[in-house]
């Protein structure tokens, strides 16, 4: 399996941002880390190994990016406005830097599916819903789609517009909604075991349903906790059966 570690200085985030790239061909699977983790997290916890056959077979090429959550929502000492500012800059980094990097290294017409587990699922869903013109679908595992779960009581316009549970019911832009509706890959998955919140997935799925958006909701049983074995099992299963 081809593995390349690269980085560049991000004007949006004002720091060097590393990216891990796995594979040589296929659609781009853009992976966003959990909570306060980094760009090698999915490799370190064995998830990349579980999808190695799909990478080596040329189905997909993985791009795993770094997180800045330690300086935003995971930073208990930061002012809430700093946290939202960092979150907005991260969005800009993905749209203005990572997406062009993917297109330049995989081809301008390469479909991009974004994916993440836990807090990475919220980021992934939010990024897809904001720019369905450049991100073609989402695989969200064990997510909570209400950003106030992480904002420690702070709520302003920036929290609202990065909280899919809040802004999606009120989204009326026809073009954006039609672009979202055209996606064949909106997948919302959760276990029901310890520390999972399957009702968060159900609640968000109901919002998509009310908007006439096609999606897949799959809730696994109580033997599947909010942990790596769940995600190491989920992701290869859905890549094998849905793509």
N, C-alpha and C positions, 0 to 999 in steps of 0.2 A: 504494500500500500504506500503510495506516494504521500509524504508528509513534509510540509514546508512551514517553517515559522518565519514570519515577517513582521514588520512594524513600520509605522511612519509617525511623524509629528502631526498631531491633530490640531489644526487652528481653532476648532470649536472647543476642544477640551484643554488646549494648551499643555499638552504632554505627549510623550511617546505612547502610542497605543498598539499593542501587539495583536496579531491575528494568527491563528493556526488554521492551515488549509490541509485537508485530507482528500486524496483522490485526484483523478485526472480528467473526468468527464461526467456528464449527466446534469440533471437539474441541480441548482444550488440549494443546499440546506443550510440556512443561516441560523446558528445556534447562539442563544443568549443565556448566560450563566444564571444560576440560582443565587438569590440573596447577595452575600458579600464575596462571591467567588470570582475566579479569574478565567481566562481564555483556555486554560488547560484542564479545567475542572472535569469536563465530560470525558477527556482522555484518562485522567487520573482515577476516576471512579469506574472505569471499565465500560462506559457506554459506547465509546467509539469502537472498541473491540467487538461489541455485539452487533454493530451495523457494518463491520468490515466487509462481509460478503457483498453487500450492496454497493459499497464504495469501490471495491476491487472489480466488481462486475460492470462498472460504468453507469449504474443507475443514477448515482448522485455524487456530488462533490461537496464536502462539508467545509463551511467557513465558521470558525468558532471565535467570537469576539470577547474582549475584556469587559468587565463590569466597572461602573463607577459608583455602585450603590454604597460603598463605604464612605463616600463623600456626599451622598445624598440621604436616602431614607434610612440607611443603617448607621448614620452618624448622629448619635444622640446629642452631641454637643453643638451641632450646627443650627443656625437660625432657620426656621421653616422656609423663608424666602430663598435662602441659599440652596436648600434642598430642591425646591421646585426649579430654580435656575439651572442647577446641575442636571436635573432630569430633562429639561428642555434642550440643553446642550447635547446630552446623550442622544436624544432623538435626532437632532441635526447632524451629529456625527454619523449615525446610521444612514440617514437619507442622502447626505451630501458627500460622504467619504467612503463608507463601506459599500453601499450599493454601486457606485461607479467603479470601485475596485473589483467587485464581483463581475461586473459587465466587461471590464477590461481584461480579466484573466479567464473568463469562461465564455465570453461572447455576448454581444449586445442583446440577443434574443433569448438568452438563457432564463428559463423560469426560476423564480426565487420563492422558496417556501421557508418561512421563519418558524423556529421552534424553541421551546424552553420549558423547563420544569419549575414548579413552585413560583417564586417571584419572577423567574424568567418567562413563565407562561403569561403573566400579566403584561410584561414588557412586549412579548411577542404579539399578543393579541392587540395591544394598543398600537404598536407600530404598523401592523397589517391594516387595521381599521382606518388609520390616518392616511395611509398611502397605498390603497389597493391598486393604484396605477403602476406602482413599481414593485410591490410585493404581491405575489400571486396566490398565496394561501398561508395557513397557519396550522401548526400542530401544538396544541397547548395542553400540557400535562400537569395535573394537580394544582391548578391555578385558583386564585381568588382574584376577581376582576374589579374589585372595589378598592381603589388606592387608599381610601381612608383607613384601611386595615394597617397601613404602614405609616401614615402621616401623623400619628400621635395626636389626633384631635384637630390638627390644622386643616382648614378647608378654604380655598380661594379659587379663582378662575383657573389657575394652572393645575391645581389638584383636580378640579372638575374635568378639565379637558384632557387629562391623562388617566382618567378613571372610566373605563368602558362601561361599567355598571351605571354610571351617572349620565354620561353624554349620549350613549347610544339610543336610549328611549326618545331623546329630543333631536336626534339627527334627522334633518329634513332635506339636505342637499341631494337633489335627484341624481346628479352625476356620480357622486361618491357612493350612494346607495346602490346604484346600478352596477358600478364596478365591483362592489362587495358581493352583490348577488350573482355575478358572473363566475365567481370562484367556485371550483369543484372541490376545494380542499380547505374547509373550515372544520377542524377536528378538535373536539373538547373532550378530554379524557381525565378520569380521576379514579382512584381507589376509594374504598370505604373503611379502610383500617385506621389505626392510630394516627392522629395528627392530619388526616385528610379532611377535606371539607367538600364532600360531593354536592351538598346543597348550593354551594357557591357556583358550581358548574351548571347545575340545573337552573338556578335563578338567571344566570347570564344567558343560557341557551333559550330561555323563554323570551327574553328581550329580542334575540335574533329572530325567533319564530314570529313575534308580533310585527317585525319589520319585513317579513316576507323573504328572509335570508335563509338559504339552504345551509345546513350544518349537520355534523354528526356529533351526537352526545353519547358517550359510552362510559358507564359507571361500573367499575369492577367491584368485587366483593370485599368483605371485611378482612380477608387474608392479605390484602394489598395495602400496606401503610404508605405514609408520606416519606418514602425513602428510595434509595438508589436501586434496590432490586426490582421495585415496581417499574421504574423508568427504563431500566435495562431490559425489562421484559416487554413493556409497552411499545417502545419506539420501533424495534425490529419487527414486532408483530404487525404494526400498522403500515410500515414501509412495505412489508411483504404482501399485505392483503389489500391495500388501498392505492398503491402507486404502481 
